[in-house]
Every structure is written in structure tokens, then in C-alpha cells.
Amino acid sequence: MKRVLFIGLVIAISSSVLYAEEEKASDMILRYSDKVKAILKKSIPIEKKKLEIKKVVDEVLDYNELAKRSLGRHFKDRSKEEIDKFNSLMRDLIETSYLKKITSTVDYKIEINSENEDEGELIVDTKISSKEGKVGVGFAVFKRDNKWVVYDLIIDEVSTLKNYKSEFNKIIKEQGFDAVIKKMESKLQELKDEK
């Protein structure tokens, strides 16, 4: 009897691991979108919604990878303290900007158009519709620890990562890394001050 229970447990665990390994990137995008929609529809204070959504976004967005790629060749020249500060600001900027936008749009629909491999990584191309209109959003993803994670958003064919990288590279060349930190702090404060 114990052996049968053990075999059943192994099969259950194996099939759940197999499911996790086989989840398509597009399914992951839809699953997290559904989580956010469910939070937005809750009858709870907006600040509580933001905290719950933040947890969901933290599960799927790889802030460290976005930060590393956005610094490009300048990443290796930074100290641990500089990288930690940069990563923290990057996370705060994205969360503040995203939460401000998403909490104002309760009713939206996400459609998967395609999954395309691009230079060894996957782009999940979607169309997001709301009362404000439609926007094309690509989610650049890769697998980390057998789980899909997002490291870039391509909104109407414009890469967030490439924009950051271009802007940061220019500032670092002209004014140094500290100027990037100051600009990020200033932008974060500006976002927080907006009503």
C-alpha cells in the first residue's frame, strides 16, 4: 500500500514538474495577465491592489536581467554597490510607472498573436485592447530555472530595453554613471509626484 502511494506521489510530482517545464511562454503571459485582472476586479483599496500586483509582476519580470542588459558594456565596470543601487532604481521606476498605468485600466483583453524566436530568445507578440484603444506589446522572455521570465517589453515595436540602453550609454559617455543614477532618481520622483 505504501509503495502504491509512493508511486502515485512520484507520478503526481513528475507530471506537475513536466507541466511547468512544458508551459509555453504565451501561456505564462496569459496566466499572469489573468492574475492581474483578478486583482484589479477585487473590492479592495487601490494601495492594496498595487501591492498585490507588484508581487505578481515581481514573479514574472527579471529586473536584474533588464538592468544588466540596459547597461550593456558598462555593467562590468560598475561596483556591487553601484549595481545594487541601479537595480533598485530600475525596479522602482518600472513598478511605479506600470502600477500607475495598470490600475487605471481595469477592463482589458490580451490576445496572443505569435511566439517568435529572435536571436535565441523568445518574443511573445500580443495585442492588448481596452477602452483606450489597442496596443501591440511584445514580451521578450527567456527561461531561468525552468520558468519563463520577462526581461523586455516591446510596445508598438519599440523596445523598452533598447531605449534604456541607448539613453544610459549616452549619459555615461557624456556625464558618467552617477548622472544616470541622478536622472533615474529624478524620474522616479517625478512619477511619484504625478497625481
HELIX and SHEET records of a PDB file:
HELIX    1   1 LYS A    2  GLU A   22  1                                  21    
HELIX    2   2 ALA A   25  LYS A   41  1                                  17    
HELIX    3   3 ILE A   46  VAL A   60  1                                  15    
HELIX    4   4 TYR A   63  LEU A   71  1                                   9    
HELIX    5   5 GLY A   72  ASP A   77  5                                   6    
HELIX    6   6 LYS A   80  ILE A  102  1                                  23    
HELIX    7   7 THR A  160  GLN A  175  1                                  16    
HELIX    8   8 PHE A  177  ASP A  193  1                                  17    
SHEET    1   A 5 TYR A 108  ASP A 118  0                                        
SHEET    2   A 5 GLU A 121  SER A 130 -1                                        
SHEET    3   A 5 GLY A 133  ARG A 144 -1                                        
SHEET    4   A 5 LYS A 147  ILE A 155 -1                                        
SHEET    5   A 5 VAL A 158  SER A 159 -1                                        
END                                                                             
